[in-house]
Amino acid sequence: MTAVPHELWRPSSGCDDDCLPRAGEVPTVPVARRVLRLVAATGMLLAGVGLVVLLPVLPTRERQAAVRGWARASARAFGVRLVIRGRLPRRRALLVANHVSWLDILAMLAVAPARMVAKREIRSWPVVGLLAAAAGTVFVDRSRPRALPSTVGRVADTLRAGRSVAVFPEGTTWCAGDGAADCRPGGGFRPAAFQAAIDTGSPVVPLRLAYRCEATGTTTTAAAFLGADTLLRSVTRVVAARELVVSVTIAAALHPARDADRRLLARAAESAVHLLPKAGAVARARLRAVPTVTPAVPVPTPVNGRELDLAA
């Protein structure tokens, strides 16, 4: 683990190659099975292209079931088993989770067919970028902080339209390994997207994503997609792992009041994610505006269209 300076606009973790499993630490499957998994995963990605074309003509319930089914089948094609604990509210919500891997997207879609908020770089990924754009992903350009208010506005518009939105407020992936608290991105959950939930009266649902190797019965960082990783290297590690399981634990929803403070809301959601399953009391609290300490770096406060920044 290497200390990485905190950047206001580009969140970074303290992860490096030392956070990844060492050779032989995670049981693997034979090469032939890895190849079959890659073929199956490629087939599911291509099927996703066809699904995106069909989604606009499907009724809402069927559309949601199709997205969930595709995400679950895609995860299984990569050799990953999905376990879901808890239930989502029936109404649209802002879903917020810790961020470990590109697999997190499949896990989130398998729980709820929400619109994702993702970094702009994903748009250039082969096939995945096309799928993400066609599915209405809200892309964030982290090199242009002045564009953030419009991004938050798009999230709010999506919520008003009755669609759930999924966000990874840490802003970057990290290993989430045992004893790796120093690797967590500096600054915690970025509060900007939470303003969209406040403005639209939408509940915020914290989710915790965790990866384990069932063959050894221990948590694993095999699925972690770190800054130094390439997508190919990460995918190769995932398809090679034996009995990789991703669990999604859903906490009780947070219901912000119209005058809630987005920083407080972000901190409550972050606490729920990292303390699950001991988050019931926090999750049931009704959040209202509270006095906040003036930050070391002044940040403007958004009110219906005023400038909003990532750290605020």
C-alpha positions in Angstrom: 0.0 0.0 0.0 1.4 3.3 -1.0 0.2 6.7 0.2 -1.2 8.8 -2.6 -1.7 12.5 -2.3 -5.4 13.5 -2.2 -6.5 15.4 -5.3 -9.6 17.6 -5.1 -11.0 16.7 -8.6 -9.4 13.3 -9.2 -9.9 11.0 -6.2 -7.1 8.4 -5.8 -6.6 5.4 -3.5 -3.5 4.2 -1.8 -3.6 0.9 -3.7 -0.7 -0.6 -5.6 0.3 -4.1 -6.8 0.9 -5.1 -3.2 -2.9 -5.0 -2.7 -3.5 -7.7 -5.3 -3.3 -11.4 -4.4 0.1 -13.1 -4.8 0.6 -16.0 -7.1 -1.1 -19.1 -5.7 -3.1 -17.2 -3.1 -6.4 -17.6 -5.0 -7.3 -21.1 -6.4 -7.6 -21.0 -10.1 -9.5 -23.0 -12.8 -7.9 -24.8 -15.7 -6.9 -22.8 -18.8 -9.6 -24.4 -20.9 -12.3 -23.2 -18.5 -10.8 -19.7 -18.5 -11.1 -19.6 -22.3 -14.7 -20.8 -22.1 -15.5 -18.1 -19.6 -14.0 -15.4 -21.9 -16.0 -16.7 -24.8 -19.2 -16.8 -22.7 -18.5 -13.3 -21.4 -17.9 -11.9 -24.9 -21.2 -13.5 -26.0 -23.0 -11.8 -23.2 -21.5 -8.4 -24.0 -22.6 -8.8 -27.6 -26.1 -9.9 -26.4 -26.1 -6.7 -24.4 -25.9 -4.7 -27.6 -29.0 -6.3 -28.9 -30.7 -5.9 -25.5 -30.0 -2.1 -25.6 -31.9 -1.9 -29.0 -34.9 -3.8 -27.6 -35.1 -2.0 -24.2 -37.0 1.2 -25.5 -39.9 -1.0 -26.8 -40.3 -3.1 -23.7 -42.8 -2.3 -20.9 -41.1 -1.1 -17.7 -41.4 -4.3 -15.8 -40.1 -6.5 -18.6 -37.3 -4.0 -19.3 -36.2 -4.1 -15.7 -36.3 -7.9 -15.6 -34.3 -8.1 -18.8 -31.5 -5.9 -17.5 -31.3 -7.8 -14.2 -31.3 -11.1 -16.1 -28.5 -9.9 -18.5 -26.4 -8.6 -15.6 -26.6 -11.8 -13.6 -25.9 -14.0 -16.6 -22.9 -11.8 -17.6 -21.5 -12.1 -14.1 -21.9 -15.8 -14.2 -20.2 -15.9 -17.6 -17.2 -14.4 -16.0 -17.3 -17.1 -13.4 -18.7 -14.9 -10.6 -21.6 -15.9 -8.4 -23.8 -13.1 -7.1 -25.3 -13.0 -3.6 -27.8 -10.3 -2.7 -28.9 -9.5 0.9 -31.7 -7.1 1.7 -34.4 -5.5 -0.5 -34.6 -2.2 -2.3 -37.5 0.2 -1.9 -40.0 -0.1 -4.7 -39.7 3.6 -5.7 -36.9 5.2 -7.6 -33.8 5.9 -5.5 -30.2 7.1 -5.6 -28.1 3.9 -5.0 -24.6 4.5 -3.6 -21.9 1.9 -3.0 -18.2 1.4 -2.4 -16.2 0.8 -5.5 -13.9 -2.1 -6.0 -14.1 -3.4 -9.6 -15.6 -3.1 -13.0 -17.7 -6.0 -11.8 -19.4 -3.6 -9.5 -21.5 -2.4 -12.4 -22.9 -5.8 -13.2 -23.6 -6.4 -9.5 -25.5 -3.1 -9.2 -27.5 -3.7 -12.4 -28.3 -7.2 -11.2 -29.9 -5.6 -8.1 -31.7 -2.8 -9.8 -31.7 -1.7 -13.5 -30.5 1.8 -12.7 -28.8 4.3 -14.8 -25.1 4.4 -13.9 -22.8 7.4 -13.2 -19.4 6.6 -14.5 -16.1 8.2 -15.5 -15.9 9.4 -19.0 -13.0 7.1 -19.8 -15.4 4.1 -19.8 -17.0 5.4 -23.0 -13.8 4.4 -24.9 -13.8 0.8 -23.6 -14.4 -1.8 -26.3 -18.1 -2.9 -26.4 -18.6 -1.9 -22.8 -18.4 1.8 -23.7 -21.0 1.3 -26.4 -23.3 -0.5 -24.0 -22.8 2.1 -21.3 -23.6 5.0 -23.6 -26.6 3.2 -25.2 -28.0 2.4 -21.7 -28.0 6.1 -20.8 -25.0 6.2 -18.5 -24.3 9.6 -17.1 -20.6 10.2 -17.8 -18.4 12.4 -15.5 -15.5 14.3 -17.0 -13.2 14.5 -14.0 -10.9 16.9 -15.8 -13.7 19.5 -16.1 -15.0 20.3 -12.6 -17.1 23.2 -13.9 -19.2 20.6 -15.8 -20.2 18.9 -12.5 -23.3 21.0 -11.9 -24.8 19.9 -15.2 -23.9 16.2 -14.4 -25.8 16.5 -11.0 -28.6 18.1 -12.9 -28.8 15.1 -15.3 -28.9 12.8 -12.2 -31.8 14.8 -10.8 -33.7 14.8 -14.1 -33.3 11.0 -14.2 -34.7 10.6 -10.7 -37.6 13.0 -11.4 -38.4 10.8 -14.4 -38.8 7.8 -12.1 -35.5 6.1 -12.8 -33.1 5.0 -10.2 -29.5 6.1 -10.5 -26.4 4.2 -9.2 -23.3 6.1 -8.1 -19.9 5.2 -6.7 -19.3 8.3 -4.5 -15.7 7.4 -3.6 -14.9 8.4 -7.2 -12.4 5.6 -7.8 -11.8 2.0 -7.1 -9.7 0.6 -4.3 -8.9 -2.9 -3.1 -11.2 -3.0 0.0 -8.9 -5.7 1.4 -8.7 -6.7 5.1 -6.8 -4.1 7.1 -6.6 -1.8 4.1 -8.2 1.2 5.6 -5.2 3.3 4.5 -6.1 2.5 0.9 -9.5 4.1 1.0 -9.7 7.2 -1.2 -9.1 10.5 0.6 -12.1 12.6 1.3 -14.6 9.7 1.6 -17.9 9.8 -0.3 -18.1 12.9 -2.6 -21.3 14.7 -1.6 -22.2 16.3 -5.0 -24.5 13.6 -6.3 -26.4 13.5 -3.0 -27.7 17.0 -3.9 -29.8 15.4 -6.7 -31.5 13.1 -4.1 -32.3 16.1 -1.9 -33.6 18.2 -4.7 -35.9 15.5 -5.9 -36.9 14.0 -2.6 -35.5 10.7 -3.5 -34.3 8.1 -0.9 -30.6 7.2 -0.8 -29.9 3.5 -0.5 -26.4 2.5 0.7 -25.0 -0.8 -0.7 -21.9 -2.7 0.3 -20.0 -4.7 -2.3 -17.7 -7.4 -1.1 -15.7 -10.1 -2.9 -14.6 -13.4 -1.5 -13.2 -16.7 -2.7 -15.6 -19.4 -1.6 -12.9 -22.0 -2.2 -10.8 -20.6 0.7 -13.7 -19.0 2.6 -11.8 -15.6 2.8 -12.2 -12.2 1.3 -10.1 -11.6 -1.8 -8.9 -8.6 -3.8 -8.7 -10.7 -7.0 -11.5 -8.7 -8.6 -10.1 -5.3 -7.6 -9.4 -3.0 -10.5 -6.7 -0.7 -9.4 -5.2 2.4 -10.9 -2.1 0.6 -12.3 -4.2 -2.2 -13.7 -5.2 -2.6 -17.3 -8.7 -3.9 -18.0 -7.3 -7.0 -19.7 -5.1 -7.8 -16.7 -8.1 -7.5 -14.4 -10.4 -9.6 -16.6 -7.7 -12.3 -16.8 -7.5 -12.4 -13.0 -11.2 -12.7 -12.6 -11.8 -15.5 -15.2 -8.9 -17.4 -13.7 -10.3 -17.3 -10.1 -12.2 -20.3 -8.8 -15.4 -19.8 -6.9 -15.4 -16.0 -6.8 -18.4 -14.5 -5.1 -19.6 -10.9 -5.0 -22.1 -10.1 -2.3 -24.3 -7.0 -2.4 -25.7 -6.0 1.1 -28.5 -3.5 1.0 -29.0 -1.2 3.9 -32.2 0.6 4.9 -32.9 3.7 2.9 -32.0 7.2 4.0 -34.8 9.7 3.5 -33.4 13.2 3.3 -35.5 16.2 4.1 -35.8 19.0 1.6 -33.4 21.1 3.7 -30.9 18.3 4.3 -27.2 19.0 4.1 -25.6 17.0 1.3 -22.3 16.6 3.3 -24.2 15.1 6.3 -26.2 12.8 3.9 -22.9 11.6 2.3 -21.3 10.9 5.6 -24.4 9.0 6.8 -24.4 6.9 3.6 -20.7 6.2 3.9 -21.0 5.1 7.5 -23.9 2.7 6.5 -21.8 1.2 3.7 -18.7 0.6 5.7 -20.5 -0.4 8.9 -23.0 -2.8 7.4 -24.8 -4.7 8.7 -24.7 -2.4 11.8 -26.2 0.5 10.0 -29.9 0.3 10.9 -30.0 3.2 13.3 -28.1 5.5 11.0 -30.2 4.5 8.0 -33.5 5.2 9.7 -32.5 8.7 10.8 -34.2 11.6 9.1 -31.6 14.0 7.9 -32.0 17.8 8.2 -29.7 20.7 7.6 -27.0 21.1 10.3 -24.3 23.7 10.7 -21.1 22.7 8.9 -17.5 23.6 9.6 -16.0 25.8 7.0 -13.6 23.7 4.9 -10.0 24.5 4.5 -10.5 25.0 0.8 -13.6 27.3 0.2 -16.3 25.6 -1.8 -19.5 27.2 -3.2 -22.8 25.8 -2.0 -25.3 24.8 -4.7 -28.9 25.9 -4.5 -31.0 25.1 -7.6 -28.4 25.5 -10.3 -25.7 27.4 -8.5 -22.2 26.1 -9.0 -21.5 22.7 -7.4 -18.1 21.2 -6.9 -17.0 17.6 -6.4 -15.5 18.1 -3.0 -18.5 20.0 -1.6 
